Amino acid sequence: MVQEEGILKKTVRSSRWVILSNITGKFIGIGSFLILARLLSPEAYGLIAIILMMVGVFNQMVVSGFETAIIQRKENPERYLNAVWTFNVIKGLIFFAVLYFAAPLVASFFHAEHVIGYIRWSGIFVVIPSLTNTRESFLFRDFKFHKIYLRDLSSQLSYVVVGVLYAILIKPDVGALFFANIAKYLAQVIAVYCFFPSIPKFTLNIEVLKELFPYSKWITAQNFANYLLSVVDNLFVGRLLSPEILGYYSRARNLSGEALSIIGSVSKRLSFVAFSKVQEESEKIRQGFMMISDLIFFLGFSNIFIIWLGGERIVEVFLGAKWLGIVPALKIFTFFALAQAIINVAYSLFDGAGKPSINFKTKVMGLFLYGSLAYFGIKYKSMVGAAMGITLSNFIILIYVLYKLKKVYSLKIMDMVSRFMLVFVPFVLAAVIFSPLFFQLKFFSSVMVLTIIFGYYLVFLLIFYMVGKRYQHGCLTTISYMVATLKFKKVEKVQQ
C-alpha cells in the first residue's frame, strides 16, 4: 500500500512539469493565435486543417503502439528500441510516398486545388516524427517530465517564431501555418536527440516486435480510430461546406478545449503511467479517476459559463470582428470539451490497467456516432449542426464509459454526481449574481469586459470555497491535497 501511495505522490509532483508545460504552451499558443488570427483569414486555418487531415492518419499509424507497449511493460525495454525505430522510419517513408501521389485526389475532394503543392509535401509531417529517438519513451516511463517540458517549449517557440515571421515577412497565407508546423516537428525531434545523443541502429527484428504486438495492436487500432474521430466531422464540414467555415469550425473545436487541455495532457502523460503501476488496485484506480474528474469539473465549468455568458464580446476583443462566426460552434463545443476530458481520463485508465480493447471498442462506437450525427447535423443546421452532432455523440460515449468503469472497477456514480454538484452549484450562483452585467457586455470597453469576467470568477471561488469546505471529498479536497503534495508537505490520505 505504501508503494501505491508513493506512486500517487510521485504522479502529482511530476504533474508540476506537465502543468507548467501546458500553462507555458497555452500562453505561447494563444498569444501566437491572437497574432496570426489578425494576420491570417479563417480560410487559411481551414486550408491547414485540410492539409493536415490526411497527415493525421499516417502520423497516428507511425506511432505504432510499440512505444506505449514499452512504457506499459515492467521489464527493461532496451532490446526493443532499435527495432521499433526502424519500423517507424520505414513506415514514415512509405506514407510520405502515398501522400505525395494522393495529393491531387485530396485537393479535388476538398475543392482546394490551389494548395495542392502544400498537400503534396505534407508527408514531411509524417517523416519527421518517425525519426524521433525511441528512447523518448524513457522520459515518460521514468517521470522525467522536466525534459518533456523543455522538448515541448522548444517546439512551441519554433512554431510561433516561424509562423509569425513568415506571415509578416513573406506572405500572410496558409504557408505561414505550413512552415510553422515543420519547425514544430523538427524542434521536437532535435530536442529528444539532445537528451539521448545516441543514434538508433537500423535493425529490422520482426521477432522482437512480435513480443510487443499483443498489447500494441490495440494501441495501434486506437490510434487509427483516434484519427478518424478527430477528423470525421472536419471531413464532412470541409467537403460539404467551405474552407472558411471549416476554419471557424476547427478553431472553435480546438479553442473550446483550451481550458481543459492542461488536465488532458496531465491525464495522457501521467495517469497512463500511474495507472499502469497500480493495475491491480481497483481502489487506487477509482480514487485517481475521481481526483482528475474533480479538476475537469472545475476547469470545464469555468469554460462553459464564461463562453456562454460573454463569448461574443470576448471573441471580438481578442480575435477581431472577422472571427465572430466562430461563436455559435464555440459555445456548443464547451460541452463537448467537458465530456471529452472525462472520456480521455477513462481511456488512460483502461490503457494503463492493461485493457486497451475496451478503448478500441468505445472508439469504434464513437466513430459511428460522430460520422452519422455530424453528417445529419450539417444537413440540418450547417456548422452549428455538426457541432451539436458530435457533442451529443460525446455524451452518449461518456455514458457508456461510465457504465464500463462501474462494471469493471465498481465506480460509484452517485459519488461522481455529488462531486459534479459541488462545482456546478457555485458556478450557477455566481452566474445569477453577474447575469445583468453579462447581458450588457457589448456596451463595455475591453478592459471592463476583462474586469467583469475576473470579478465573476472571484465570486465563484468564494462560493466554491464556502460550499466545498463542508465536505470531506470533492474538488476542494482534491486541490488541497495536490497543493500540499506539490509543496512536499505531509498529507493525509485522500478520502474517496
N, C-alpha and C positions, 0 to 999 in steps of 0.2 A: 504493500500500500504506500510505503514511503517513496518508492521509486516512481509510482504514478503521480504522487503529489509533486515530486520533483519535475516530472515532465510538464505538468501544468504550469508550474512557476517558470520553468525554462522557456516554455512556449510564450507566456505572457511577456517575459523580459525580452525575448527575441523580437517580439512584436514591436518594440520601440523602434527598431530599424525599419521594419516594414511600414509602420505608421509614418515615421519621418520621411521615408522614401515616397510615400503616397502624398503627404502634405506638400513636400517639395515638388513632386511631379505635377500635382494639381495646380499649384501656384504657377509653375512654368507653363503647363499645358493650357490653362485657362488664359493666362497672360498672352501666350502666343496666339491663341484663337481670337482673343479680343483684337489683337493687331491685325492678324490675317483676315478676319471676318470683315474688317473695314477696307482691306486692300483687295480681297477676292470676292467673287459673287457666290451666291448659293449654288449656282450651276457648277462652279469649279469643285465644290465639295461633292456634288452629285456625280461628277465625272470621275473623281478619285475613288469614290465608292464603287463605281463600275469597274475601274481598272483593278482595284484590289479584290474585287469579288471572286474572280477566278483564282487569284493567288491564294486566297484563304483556304480553299480545299486542299491545295498541294502543300501549303505550309503545315496544315494540321496533319496531313499524311506523312510529311517528312518527320514530324515529331511522332515517331512510330509507336510510342508507348513503352519502348525499351528503357528510356530514361526514367520514367515513372516506376517501372518494374525494379530498376536498380535501387531507387530510394526505398521502395516498399520491402525489398528483401533485406534480411538482417545480416547475411554473411558479407565478407569483403567483396566488393563489386569489381575490383581491379581487372580481373580476367575478361570482363565483358566489354570494356571501354573501346578498344581498337575496333572490334567487330561492329559495334553499334555505330561508331563514327563513319566507318567505311560504308556501311549500309545507307546511312543518311546522305552521304556525298553522292553516291550512285543514284539514289532516288532524286536528289535535287537536280542533277544534270538531266536526267530523263524528263522530269517535269518541266524544266526550262524549255526543252525542245518541243514538248507538247504545247505549251503556252504560245511559243513563237509561231507555230504553224496554225494554231487555232484562233489567232488574233482576228483575222477577217470575219470569222463567224460570230465571235463575241461582239465585235464592233457593229456588225449588221443587226444582230439581235436587239441591241440596246439603242439603235439609231445613233451611234456615236462614232461614225466613220472618221470624223475629223481628229480623233485621238488614237487612231489605230497604231501609230508609232509607239505611243506610251504603252498601249496594251501588249504590243508585240514584245517589248523589252521588259515587261513587268515580271517576267520569270526570274529576274535578278533578285527579286524579293524572296524567292524560294531558295536560290543557290546560296546566298549569303548566310542565312541562318543554319543551313545544313553543314556549314564549315565550322560551326561552333565546337570548341573542345568539349567532349562529353564528360570531362571531369567537372564541368559546371554542376552536375548533379550532386557533387560533394558539398557544394555551398548550401544546398537545401538539406541534405542528409545530416550535416554537422552543425546546423543552425548558424552558419556564417553569413548572417543577413546584413552585416555591415559592409561586406564586399558586394552583396547584391545591390545594396543602396548605391554604392559607387558606380557599379555597372549601369544601373538604371539612370543615374544622374547624368553620366556621360552621354547616354543615348538620348535623353530628353533635351539636353542642351544642344546637341548636334542637330536634332530635328528643328529646333527653334532658330538657331543661327542660320542654317542653310535655307530654310523656308522663307524667313523674313528677308534675308539678303537677296535671294532670287527674285522675290516679288517686288522689291524696291529697285534693284539694280538691273535686272534683266527684263522680266515681264510678269505682271500680276495675273497669272493664269494657272491652270492645273499643274503646269510644270513645277511651280514652287512646292506644291504638296508632293509631287512625284520624287523630286530630288531630296526633299526633306526626309522622306521615308527611307531612301537609300542611305542617307547619312545616319539615320537612327539605327538601322540594322548593322551597318559597318561598325559603328562605335560600340555596340553591344558585344559583337564578336571579338573586337580588338581588346576590350576590357577583360573578357574571360581569359584570353591568351596572356594578358599581363599577370593575372592571378596564377595561371598554370602555363608557364612558358614552354613546356614540352609539347612537341608536335605529335599528334596521334599517328600511329602507323597504319598504312593501308593493308588491312588484313580481313579478307572475306572468309570468316569462320562460321559456317552455317550451323555447325553442331552447338556452338556456344549460344547462338541466337535462339536455337530451339529450346534451350533451358528457360529462357525468358518468355517464350511465346505464350504458354498457358495463361499467364496474367496479362501480358502486353497486348494480346489480341483484343481483349475487351477495351483496353485504353485506346488502342488504335481505332476501334469501332466507335468509341465515344468521340474521339477527335473528329472523325468524319461526320458523325451526327451533329456535333457542336458546330461545325462549319455550316452545315445545311440549316441548322436552327438560326444561326446568326445572319444568314443572307437570304433565306427563302422569301421573307417579306420584302427585302430590298430588291430582289429579283423581280417580283411582281410589280412593285412601285416603279422601278426603272423601265420595265418593259411596257406597262400599261399606261403610265402617266408621262413623266418627263424627267430629264436630269436635274432640272431646277427643283421640282417637287421632291425628287429623291434627295437632293441636298438638304432641304428643310427636314425631311423625314429622318434621314440618317443622323443628322446632327441633333435632332430632338431626342432620338433614342439614346444617343451617346451622352448628351448633357443631362438627361433625366437621372442617370445613374452616377453622376459625379460625386454626390454627397455620400453614396453608399460604396463607392469604389474602394475606399480605404478598407472597409470591412471585407469587401470581396477579395482584395489582394491578401489581407491577413489570413482569410479563410483558405484561399488557394495555396498560399505558400507555407503557412504554418499549421493549419488544422489538419491537413492531409498527413503531414509528418507526425504530428502529435497523435492523431487517431491511429496511425499505423503502429505506434509504440504502446498503445493500450487496447489492442484489438479485442482482447478477451474480457475487458472490464466494461460491462454494459452501463454500470452506474456512472463511470467517468465519461463515457461517450455521451450519455444523456446530459450530464452536467455541462460538458463542453458545448454541446449544441444549444442548450438553454442560454448560456452566457453570451454566446455570439449572437443569438436571436435578440437578446436584450439590446445589444448595441445597434442591431439592424432596425429595431423598432424606433430607437432614439433618433438615429440619423434619417431613417426613412420618412417618418412623420414630419421632421424638420423640412425635408424636401417637399413633401406633398402640400403642407399648409402654406409655406412661403410662395411656392409657384402658383398655387391656385388662387391665393389672395392678392398677389401682386405681380404675376407673371408678365403681363403686357408691358407694364412700366419698367420692370427690371430688364426685359429684352431690349426695349427702346433705349434705355440709358446705356447699357453695356455693349450692345451689338449694333444698334442703329435701326432706323425705321425699315430698311430693306429686309430685315430679318424677322419682322413681326409675323410673317407667315408660319413661323416655327411654333408659335404659342399653342394653338389648339392640340397639336400632337404632343407637345412637351408636357402639357397638363395630364393627358391620359397616360403618358409613359412614366409619370411619377409612381403610379400604382404598379405598373409593370416592373419597375426597378425594385420596389419593395418585395414583391413576390419572388423576383429573380434572385435577390440576395439570399433569401432563406433557402431557396432551392439549391443554390450553389454550395451553401454550407452542407446540405444533405449529400450533395454529390461528393464533396471532400470526405465526408464521414464514411460513406459506403466504399469509396476507393481505398481510404486508409485502413478500413476494417477488413479489406480483402473481399469485398462484394461488388466488384465493378459491373457485374452482369445486371444488377438492379438499375444502375445508371443508364446502361445502354438501352435497356427496355423502356425506361422512362423517356429517354431522348427520342426514341423511335416514335413513341406515342405523341411526344411534343411536336415532332416534325409533321406528323399528320395533322395535328390541330393547327399549328402555325400556318401551314400551306393552305388548308381549306378555309380557315376563318379569315386569314389575310386576303385571300382572293375574293371571297364574297364580300368582305368589308370594303375593298376597293370598288367593287361593282356597286355597292350600296351607297357609300359615302366617301369615296376618293381616299385621300391621305389619312383623314381622321378615321375612316372606316378600317383601314389597315391597322392603325394603332389600337383601335378598340378590339379588333380581332385577335391580335397576338397578346394583348393584355388579358382578355378573357381566357385565352389558352393557358397563360401562365398560372392563373388562379385554379384552373382545372388540374394542372400538373402539380401545383402546390398541395391541393387536397390529397392527391394520390401519394405524393412523397410523405406527407404526414401520416397517412394510413400505413405506409410501409415502415416508417420509424416506430409507430405504435406496435405494429405486429412483430418486428424483429428486435427492437430494443425497449419495448414497453414504455414508449414515450407517453407522458401524461398530458393529454390535450388540454384539459382544464387548467393545468398549471401554466401552460403556454398562453392560454386565453387571459388568465389573470395578469401575467407579465405584460401582455399586449395592452390591457386596460390601464395599467399603471403609467404608461406613456401616452396613450391616446387621450385620456381624460384631461390631463394638464394642457395638451395642445388645443383641445376643443374650448376649454375655459379661457385660455389666452386669446384664441381667435374671436370669441364672443366679445371680449373686452375691447379688442382692437378693430373689430369689423367696421365701425364707422369711418376710421381712418383709411383702412384698406380700400374701401369703396370710393375714396376720393383721391387715390394716389396720382391719377392723371393730372391733377391740378397742382401737385407739389414739385419742387425742384429736385434735382438728382440727389443733392446732399440730404434733403428732407426725407426722401424715399428711403435712403440707407439708414437714416436715424430712426424712422418708424419701424423698419424691419429689425433693427438692433433692439429697440425697446420691446417689441413683441417677443423676441427671444429671451430677453431678461425676465419678463413676466412669466413666460413658460417655465424657465428654470426655477424661479421662486416657487411656483405651484408644484412643479415636479418634485422639488426637494421636500416640501411640506407633506405631500402625499406619500412619497417613497419612503421617508424615514419611519413611517408607521408599520412597515412590513419588513420581514426578515429575508425576503427574496425579491427578485426583480432587477430592473436596470440600475437603480441607485446602488444597490448592494454589489452588483457586478462591477460598476465603475469604481466604487470604493475599494474593492478587492484589487482591481487592476492597478489603481494609483498606488496603493500600498506596496504591491509587488514590484512595480516599476521603480519604486524608491528603495527597494530591497529591505522593506520593513517586515517584521514578523507578522504574519496574518493568520487569522483563524480559518479553519476550513469553511469554504463557502457552502451555505445551506442551499440545497436544490430548491 
